[in-house]
Amino acid sequence: MSAKIKCTDEPVGPIKVVPDLLPSPEELVFKEDTVKVTIALSRESVEFFKHEAEKHHTQYQKMIRRLLDAFTLAHKQRR
């Protein structure tokens, strides 16, 4: 059983205002510049990404896109 919380009207001590660290809604809503393509992938690869996406509560297509983006960035930086 949890301990009961005792509320009082006594001062709680010095208070420090903390700046808002959360991004604004405008910063959360961004649209990636994407292009739709049709691609044939191995069943094993798709099943792997679907399984991983389910574990991490995301979309498998997004995981594949991020993997390709990371690969692209790594190879662009080598040039």
N, C-alpha and C positions, 0 to 999 in steps of 0.2 A: 504494500500500500504506500502511496506517495505521501510525503510530508505536506502538511497544510501550510499555505502561505499566509503570513500575518501581515496585514496592511495597516499602516499608521499614517498619520498626518505630519509626522516629524520630517525635518529636512533630511535629504539624502546625501548631502555633501556638494562639493563643487561640480558644476555641470559644464561640459565641454561640447560645443556645437561641432558636429562632424560634417564636412562638406559632402554633398550628394555625389556618390561614386558611381551611381547607375547611369547608363547611357539613356539619352532621350529616346522616345518612341521613333523619332525620325532617323536616329542612328541605327536602330534595329531593323528597320524596313528598308532593305536595299535589294536591288535587282541585279543579279549577275548578268553580264553580257554573255549569253549562251547562244549556241546554234544547235538546232535539232539535227541529229544524224541517225542513220540506221546502221547497226553494226551486228555482226554475228559473233558471239562469244561462246567459249566452250561451256557446256552444262556445268562442269566441275567449278569453273570460275564463278559463274552466276550463283550457284548454290552456296559457295563459300561466302560471297559478299552478302547474300540474303541472310545467311546465318549470323554473320558478324553484325549486320545492320540491326537485326532483331535484338541481339544482345545489348547493343548500344542505343537502342531506341531512335534509329534514324532510317533514312532511305538508302537502299543499296546503290541506286543510281548516283546519288550524291557522293557516296564513298568512292565509287569508280571515277567520277568526275574529279574529285579532290586528289585521287591518286595520279591521274593523268596531269592535272595542274602542277602537282609537286614534281613529277618527272620532267615536265616542260621547263619549269623554273630552274631546276637543278642543271639541266643541259644548256639553258640559255646563259646561265652564269658562267659556264665553262668557256664560252666563246670569248 
